[in-house]
Amino acid sequence: MSTRLPTRIALFLTLLICNLAMAEEVAKPDAAKSDATVSYWNDIRPIFQVHCQGCHQPAKPGGEYVMTNFESLKSGGETGDPAIIVGDPEASLLMEYITPTDGAAMMPKDKPPLADADLEKIGLWIEQGAKDDTPDSARQKYDQDNPPVYSAAPVLTAIQFSPDGRYLAVGGYHEVLIHQVERLLAGEPSLTARLIGMSERIESVAFSPDGARLAVAGGSPGRLGEVQVWKIDDFSLDFSVPVTYDTIYGISWSPDGKLIGFGCPDNTVRALKAEDGEQVLFNGAHNDWVLDTVFSAKSTYIVTVSRDRSMKLIEVGTERFIDNITSITPGALKGGLNGVDRHPTEDQLLIGGADGVPKIYRMFREKARKIGDDFNLIRKFPALPGRIFDVEFSKNAERIVAGSSFNGTGYVSVSNVGDGKLIAEMKGIPSAIFAVAFSADGKWVASGGFSGDVFLHDAETGELQRQFVPFTQGDKVVADASTSATDP
């Protein structure tokens, strides 16, 4: 009789025992799952951030309920009843509001209910004591009642005039500051409003075509990306939409005022309905961060520029990538593209990036692509030192402005669209320049950057007319990135 058979039987029994033991171990996590500690910061906060905080924050406290502050989150809103009863999810008003009945829940309002896994996680967190483990460095410090107070001006990456020329919007720390242009040019105190939302960093601002609203793109690095839309008549928050978990860039309005586009560091471009913030476009054609966006004249396409050295054309209705507008020949573009703007009436695109050369491209290709061509290029303008960070057409489409940085020094140039000739050159600005904008009448160019100052230059002569810190009211400092107004 062979000795192999008993050996094989023994091996089979050993494997069977091992598999049964492994199956028992696999089953254990489910049993132990309810014993696992649920973290507010890591597990619960992201759920609230995505689904709830857009309508329940200090700038827009729906039902007088604020969910960005932990004490307010627990205490509840206009009902007067606590939202969370520690240790008792069934008695907690919060769970009542978010738990669906017959497939529908009271909150989130007019949106699908939370996933069963999220509801289970929130209930378990309440059962375990609803503890707050938010890191001190990440706690929300600022709101409309407790604005920031600056000891030093933050870097400026967002600046724009309103279409009627009345206001200048400047991105600050946790806020957008609105200045009255008439008072500003007269040298009088001009700070009119401080729009304070959830975002720590403000990366981009854009007035709606009718000037009635202001869209803001920003966020908190590694935690939150956010689109804010503010009403200009009373400077109230219309809505806020958390997007991704990192800051977002390059916000723009479609000319018909119906859509808001922006770029993300997850290599996507997205667009929301301007009416209610519903996402209607998502495209991932880029290979790196999308830094700026602009819509076509008829609002049917969106154009994007990225750190991946390309400018892409995307159809809004189908969300499809259509074309690389710039050359795809290796080496044709020297580094990433940072800014794009569209001709006020035509589908021509002004871009600027790492090579320091402003360029105008046609949006739509008129002949078949050939390797090595750059057919869509219409005109190059005189180069600026260093890297261009922002570009813009004047409202009458006669001029373009570009801003750059080289070794910590800023440069701004104004050129003629028709022949590409340089009109005005602002050299040696004592600050890297990251944002530029024409006034509505085209007479002034505003720029800002690393120093936190805003520079107002004459667009015709290039002469500096005004340099000011936008975070002051007269001689009084109104904001500080390191201490809140209530800090000792």
C-alpha positions, 0 to 999 in steps of 0.5 A: 500500500502506498504511503502517499494516500495517508499523506494526502489525506492529512494534507487535505485535513490540514488545509480544511482546518486552515480554511475554516479558521480563516473563514472564522477570522473573516466573519469576526470583523462584522461582529467587531464592526459595531465595536470599532470607534467611529471618528467624527473628523475622519468618518462623520465630518466628510458626510456632513461636508458633502451633503449638509454643510452647504445649507447649514453654515454660518453664512447660510444657516438653514433652519437656524441650524449650523453644522460646521461648528460642533457645539451648534451641530449638537444643540440644534436649530429653530425647533429648540430641541437638541439635534443629538442626544448623546448615546441615543440615536433613536431619540436624536432629532438629527437621525429623525431628519436624515432617516428616510421613510418610504424612500424619502428623508426630510434632509438633505432637502430636495436631494436623495437620502443618505446611503444606508452605510452613512446612516449606520455610521452616524447612528453608531457615532452618536451611540458611542458618545458623539465625541469631537476629535477635530484637530485644533488646527482645523477648527472653524474660527471665522464667520460673519459674526467673528471675522478674521483680523489680519496682522499680515496681508495674505497672498492674492490670487483672485481679483475682478471688477463687476460688469457695471464697474461699481465694485472690485472683488478681492479674495482674502483669507476665508473671505472675499472683500468687496470695495466700491471703485468710485470711493477707491479711486477717490482715495476714500475708505471703500471696503463695503462688504466681507463675504465669509464662507467655509473656504480657507483659501479663495482661489478665483472670483467671477461676477455673473454676466448681469453682475447680480451674483458673485461666484467664488472658487476655493477651499481648504487644502486636503479637506474641502473644495467649495463653490460659493455663490453670493447675491450682490444686492444684499451680500448674502450667500445664495448657496454653497456646494462642497466639491472634492476634498481639495481647493478648486480653481478657475471659476467662470460663468456661461454667457447665458448665466445658467452654468458655473464652471471650475477646475479641480486638482483631481484633473477634472473640470465640472459645471453646476447649474447657477440656479441651485448648484446641481452638477451637470458636467464632469470631464476628466480629459486632463492629466493634471490639475485644471487651473482655469475655465471659460465658456464659449460665446453660446454657452455650449462648450467649456474650455479648460487649461491645465498644468498638463500643458494643454487647452481642451475643448469640451461639449457641455451638453454631452460632457465629451472631450472634443479637441486639444485646441493647442498643439499636441506636439511634444515641446510645443508648449513650455510648461503648464497653462495657468489662465484663459479668457474668451474674447467678449463676443467671439470664440477666440481664446487668450491664454498664458502660462509657463513660457511667459508669452500671451497668445490668442487661439481660435476655439474651433479647428478649421482644418484637419490636425497634422502632427507638428502644427499649431493651426489654431494659434492666431497671435502671440504678444510680447513676452513677459519675464517669468511665468504668466499667472493670469490674463484677461481681455478688456470689455471692448475686446481691444486690449489684453492684459497679462500678469507674471512673476519672475524671482519674486518681482511682478510684471503686468503688460497691456497689448493691442489685440488688433496688431499685438503691439505693446501699449503699456508695461508695468515693470518691477512691481514689488510683488509676484503678480498672480491676478489681473483685471481690467476695469469695466471702462478699460481705463484701469488695470488692477493686479495683486499677488504675493505681497497682498497689495492691490496695484491700480495702473493706468491702462494707457500709460502704465503709471501707478495710480494707487497701491493699497492693502484691501484688508483695511478700512482707512487706516484700520486693519480688518483681518488677520490670518493667525488670530480671530477677533475673539482671541486673547 
